[in-house]
Amino acid sequence: SWNTSVPTISSIYYSTTPITITEATDSTPLGIGATSMTVNSGLSTAHSGNVTGLAANTTYYYVIYTRDAAGNENITMPTTFMTSSF
């Protein structure tokens, strides 16, 4: 879970391989090469989500993506976590 200073929509992107991020241009949208899970499809300052279906003993890469009502986008730096043996 996390909070934003202004209302945003939020998604978590995750992958078992390093995540690729392609900068948006006038003709193409921002690209994030990973599985996505929408956390908030409506604007909110409080965000939380549970990612399910993960494999045991596996390293995952993830980023958090947010976009406010004005269209300003933010992506966290890629980070990792490792699941435990269930």
Secondary structure, 3 states (H helix, E strand, C coil): CEEEEEEEEEEEEEECCCCEEECCCCCCCCEEECEEEEEEEEEEEEECCCCCCCCCCCEEEEEEEEEECCCCEEECCCEEEECCCC
